[in-house]
Amino acid sequence: MRRSVTYACRGAAVGLLWSVFQLLLETWQSANGPIGRLLEAFSRIVPLRAQNWALGTAEVWTKGIALVMVLAACAAIAGLVAAVAARAAASRAWVVVGFAGAVTLWQGLSGATLSSIGSALASGALLLAGLLVATEPFDTAFSPGRRRLLRGALGAALLAAVAVTGRYVVALRERSRAPAAVDERGLPPALTPIGDFYVVSKNFSDPEVSLNDWRLRVDGRVKRRLELDMGALRARSAIRQIVTLECISNEIWGPYISTGEWIGVPLRELLLEAEPQEPVVDVVFHAADGYSDSIPLAVALEPAVLLAYGLNGETLPREHGFPLRLVVPGIYGMKNVKWITAVELSPVDYQGFWQQRGWSDLAVVQIHSRIDVPRGGASVQVGRDVFVGGIAFAGDRGIARVELSTDGGRHWQEVEQEAPLSPYSWVRWWTVWQPPEPGRYQLVVRAWDGRGNLQDGEDRAALPNGATGWHRVTVEARTPE
């Protein structure tokens, strides 16, 4: 039993080293390999309630935690294989070769490119060599000096692997960090700077697309199949449109919402040029990272729906979908597909990456309002002006008015709001309030959309249709000293 545990620990160490090496390869190649696919599989088997809890309580850490769990799973599987191989004695090598060969074959065939096959062979060789050494009986196979050398090398490699994993987790957290830009009053800028635009992605490493090789394909239920490079797209008449995007996992107080000026061509033009052939239900967008999602044909034909190649006057950054992304006013960000390579007209209701995991297919933006200043727990002075402000957003429905309560929702007062930058952007709102006496005050905000609908006041989690509820912050009013 003790020897089996020893072999399992050695195999787990090899599995961890292999998985970190594979993670480095996937990052270097900007490709979705075994680690990325295991993460996607992980997102399918984790219960939806657990996913929702993670997104609601540890958004910035969620992907890092998932990465650690995937690496731990790789280590555990390799440890189990090593223990089985060691017990097999005479068949030890065949067990290791079979396992390493199966992993290599899965990795190589899933990519089916020279680069992916080369990566599969390299990581497969590492896995094979590592497990063969790990399942050797050290006491008889190696001299004392070589055993010390192997243990020292393994220890150093494990420390390096842990350090690399830690850097990845921190980098993933930083990537998911909330935008920080605010003006002198504490409100976010009306137009979000690119560096502060929120970023959410299913990937550990986003695809790096070369314009020399990139083409946009329009096919499926069409009479004329189209294929265009970026030069052909840019030669068309471009439009600029200010649109706010929000992540569907954003909480009512959450920061995953930003406003940008998008530059591109109307999707409608390409679809009409391709001549849709009935029946068409959905327009499906395929991305360079394997992601896909869809919108109904009727929505795709709306003039405001863009294929964007620019943001805030600059070329679309990689993290925001270079070279081309979808921008659809009024629906959550997961539907605004990045790194688009193909547009397919489908005769069926297509369920995309997140819909297969329980999230909304329509994904219509909920009415959302937020108090940005003062922060919860802040101290304010009795009888002094207190600036209270934030944002409100209702997709393509606009914001008709915003109301603030300073007594927990018993009484409401309409506040000022800035004119929106477009029919599809958020509004910034504010008022000045004077606390009448010392004590705690609960500030609550709610909004009405342009169709006369009041923001839903019932607190609901983001899964599956986006969070609802009224944002509340509590402040302490004190008498000036």
N, C-alpha and C positions, 0 to 999 in steps of 0.2 A: 504493500500500500504506500509506504513512504517513498519507495523508488518511483512509483507511478506519479505521485505528487511532484517529485523532483523533475521528471521528464515533462510533466504538464507545465510546470513553471518555466522551464527552458523553452518549450514550444510557444508559450504565451509571449515570452520576450521576443522570439523571432517574429511572431504574428504582429506584435506592436511595431517592430522595426520595419516590417514589410508594409504595413498600412501607412506609416508616416512617409516612407519612401514613395509609395503610390500617391499620397496626397501631394507631395512635392512635384511629382511628375504631372499630375493633373493641373496644378497651378501653373507650372512652366508651359504646358501645352494649351492652357485655357480650354481644356476639354473636360467633359463629364465622363469620368472613368468609374471603376468599381466603388470608390469611396462615395462619389456623388450619387451613384445608383443605389447604393446601400442606404444613403440618407433618404432618398425618395421612397424606398421600400419601408424605411422606418416611419416616415410620415403617413404611410398607409395603414400600418398595424397599430400605431399608438391610438388609443381611444380618443374620440373627438373632444370629450370633456377635458382630458388631460392636455390636449393641444391648446384648447381655449384657455385653460388655466395658465399654461406657460406663456401664451401670447399676452394675457392680461396682466400677469404679475412679474414676468421676467423677459419682456420683449427683447431687450438688447443682448441678453445672455442666451436666448433660446437656441440659436444656431450653434453657438459654441458648446453648449451642453449636449446638443444632438451629436456634434462631431466627436466629443469625448466618448459618448456612448457607442458610436459606430466603431471607433478605434478599439474600445474595450471588447466589443463583440468579435472583432477580427482576432484579437489576442486570445480570447476564450476559445474560439473555434480551432485556432492553430494549436493551442495547448491541449485540447481534446484529441486532435489528430496525433500529436506527439505521444501522448500517453497510450493511445491505441497502437501506434506503430511500435513503440518500445515493448509492449506486451506481446506483439506478434513475432518478435525474435527474428526467425529466419526470413519472414516476409516483410520485415521492417522497411527495407528500401522500396519494395513495391507499393506499400501503403503511402509512403511519402511521395514517390514519383506520381502515383495516381492522383493524389490530392493536388499537388503542385501543377500537374498537367491539366487537371480539370479547371483550376482557377485561371491558368494561362489561356486555355482555349476559350473560356467564357469571356475573358477580358479582350482577347484579340478579335473574336468574332463579333462582339458587340460594337466595336468601332469600325472594323473592316477597312481601315486605311493603313498605308505603310507606317505612318507615325504611331498609330495605336497598336499595330502588330509589333513594332520594335519595342514600344514601351511594355507590352505584355511579355515579350521574351525576356527583357531585362529584369522586370520585377519577378517573373516566374523563376528565373535562374537564382535570384536572391532568396526567394522562398524555399526553393528546392535545396540549395546549399545549406541554408540556415537550419532547416528541419533535419537534414541528414546529420549535421554535426550535433544538433540538440538531442537526437535520439541515440547517439553513440554512447556506450558505457564508458564514461570518462575514466574510471579507475583503471581499466585495462587497455583502452584504446590510445590514451595519451600519457606522456611522461609527466611527472610533477611540474616541471618547468613550463611545458606547453599548456597544462591545465590552468596554471596561474595566468599565463598570457591570454588564453581564451576568456577566462573570467574577467580579467581586466578590460579586454577589448569589448566584451559584452556590456560590462558596467558603464564604460564610457559612451558606448553607442546608445544605451538606454537613457542616460542623462541627456544626451544630445536630442533624442527623440522627444523626451518630456519637455525640453526647452523649446523645441520647434512647435510642439503642440500648444504650449502656453502662448507662444507668439501668435499662432493662428487664432486662438480663442480671443485674445486681446484685440487682434486686428478685426475679427468679426464683430466684436462688441463696438469698436470704434466706428465701423462701417454702419452699424445700426443706431448709432447715437443720434439723439434728437437735434434738429437744426438749432443754432444758437443765436442767429442774427435778430436783433431787436433795435428799435429806434430809441430816441432819448426818453420816450414816455414808457418804454417797456413793451411796445407792440411790435409784432413781426412786420417787416417791410411789406408794402402793398404788393410788390413784385419780389419774389424770393431770389436772392443771388444763387448762382449755380452751385457754389461751394456749400450752401446751406440747404439745398433742395434735398428732401428726404430720399433715402435709397432703401428699397426692400427688394430682395432677390432670393430665389430658392437655392442659388448656387453658392458653393464655397469660392469658386473662381469664375467670374463672368467671361463669356466668349470674347476673344479678340478677333474681330472680323477684318479681313483684308479687302479693301475696295477693288483691288485688281481682280479678285476672284468672285466678288459678291454680285449676285443678280437677284432681282425680285421677279418671282414667277406668279402669274395669275392664271389659275386653271380650275379644274373641277367642272361644274355644270355651266360651262361657257361655250359660246359659239366660236370665239377667237381666243386662243391661248396667247398670253402676253409674256414677254421676258424683257426686263429693262435693267440697265445698269444705272449708277447714280447720275451719270452725265445726262441720260435720257430723262430722268426724273427732274433734275434741276433745270432742264431746258423748258419745262412746262411752267405755266404761270403759277407763281407761288403766292400763298396767302399767309398773313401773320395773324395769330389768334391767341388771346390770353385766356388760359384755362387753368383752373385749380384742380389738382389731383389729390386724392386722399386714399390711403390704404384701408382696405376693408377691416383689417385687424386693429385699426386705430380706436382707442378708447375715447369717451366723450371729452376727456381732458387732454387727449393725446396729441403728440407733436408730429405725427406722420401725415402731414398735409402741407402742401406748398403750391405756390402760384407761379406760372412761367408764361413767357411769350413764345409760342411754338411756331416754327416756320416749316411749311411743307406744301403738299398738294392734296386736294380733296380726294378721299378714297372713292367717292361717287364717280369721278371722271374715269378712273381706271375700270371700275365695274361696268359702267355703261359702254365703254369702249370694247370690253371683252364680251358684251352682250349675254347676260345671264339667260340660261335656258331652264324653263320650269321642269320639274319642281325644284325650288331652292328654298331651304328653311334658314340655314345659318351661313355666315361667312366666317371661315376658320382661318386663323393666323398662326403660322408655324414659325418658330424662332430658331436661331443658330444653336441654342443650348438645349434643344429638344422640347422646350416648353410649347404649349399650344393653348389657345382659348378661342372663343367665338362670340359673335354678336348676331342678332337676327338681321336678315337682309334689309328689312325696313329701316333699322337703325343705321346700318352701313351706308345706306343711300342718302342719309341726311347730309346737307351741305356742310355742316359744322364738323363732321368727322374727318380727321386729318391723318395722312401718313407724313410724319414729321421727321425732318433731317436736321433741324436746328432748334436751339433753345437760347432765349435771351440774346439773340444776335450772334451766337457762336455755333460752330459745328456741334452737333449732338455729342455729348461726352459718352465714353464707353459705358459707364455705370448707368446711364439713362437710355441706353439702347442703340448706340452707334452701330450701323449707319442709319437705321430707319426704325421708327416705332409708331405705334398707333396712339392717337389721342382722341378719346370719345367723351365729350362733355356729359356730365350727369351720371356716370357710372364709376364704380370704384376702380382703383389703380390696377388690380390684378387682371382686368380685362383690357387694359391699355398695353398690349403686348410689346415687348422690347426685342431688339435684334431680329426683326422680321426678315425672313427669307422667302416665304411663300404665302399667297392668299388663295384659299380654296373655297369655292362655292359648293356647299354640301346640301344634299337632299334630305338630311336628317338633322335632328336636334343634337348638336355636337356637345359633349361634356368634356371640358378642358381639365387641365392639371388640377386645379383647386376644386372644381365641381366634383371630380371623382373622390375628393377627400371631404365632401360634405358642405362646401361653401356655396353660396347663392349663385345661380346661373344668370338671373337678371341683374343682380348687383347694383340696383339703383341706390344712389347716395341718400342716406338719411339726413334729415335736417340736423345740423350740428352747430352748436354755439359753445364758446369757451371763454373763461375769464383768464386772461394772461397776467393782469396786474390789478390789485395786489396779489401776492402769492398766499396760499393757505398758511396760517400761523403767523402772518405778519402783524406787527404792532402799528397802530395808527393813533392819532391824537384827537381827543374830543374837541369839537368845535373848529377843527382845521379841515381845509379842503383835501379830500382824498381822491386821486384820479383812479377811476375804475374803467378798465377797457379790455377788449379782446377781439375775437373774430367770430363770424357766423357764415355758414355755407349751406347751400341746398342744391348743389349740382347745377343743372340747367334751368332750375325753377326760380332762381333768384331769391333774395331776402327782402320781404316787404317791411318788416320791422323787428326790432330787438327790444326785449323788456328785461329790467333788472329788479330783483327784490333784495332788500337789505334786512329782511326779517324772516328768512327761511322759507319764503314763498307765500306768505299771507297777503302781502300787498305788492303790487307791481307798478313800475313806472317805465314808460317808453324812453329810450336813450337815443343819443345822436348816432348816426352811422354815416360813414364815408360813402360817396358814390362808387359803385363797383367799377373796376377797370374794364369789365366786359360782362355780357349776360351770363358768362360761365365762370366767373371768379367769385372768391369770397368777398366779404365786406369787413371792414374794421369798424368797431363801434366803441363808444366811450361815454362817460358822464362824470360829473364831479359830485361827490357825496360828503356830507359832514356828519360824523357820528354825534348824536345829541347828548349822550352820556356814557360813562365808562361801562365796560362789559364786553361780552362776546357777541359778535354779529355774524350771521350766516348769509353770505351773498350768493344769490342764485340767478342764473341767466337762462332765458329761453328765447326762441325766435319763431317767426312765422314766415313761411315761404311765399313766393309770388302767386301761388294758387289759393292762398287763404288757409293753408294747413298749419296747425300749431305743432311745434316740435313735441315728439312723444316724450312724456315725462316719466314713463316706467323704465326703471333700470334693467337693461338686458345686455348680456355679453355680446361680443362682436360676432361670434359664430351663431348662425350662418349668414345673417343678413346685414351685419354692421351694427355697432353698438348704439343703444338709445338711452335716453335719460337726460336730466338737466344737470349741468355742471354746478357744483357748490364749493365754495371755499369759506373757511371760518377765519375771522380776524379778531384781534383784541384791541379795543379802544381804551386808551389810558389818558388820564388828565395830564396836560402839559406841566412839567416841573418848573 
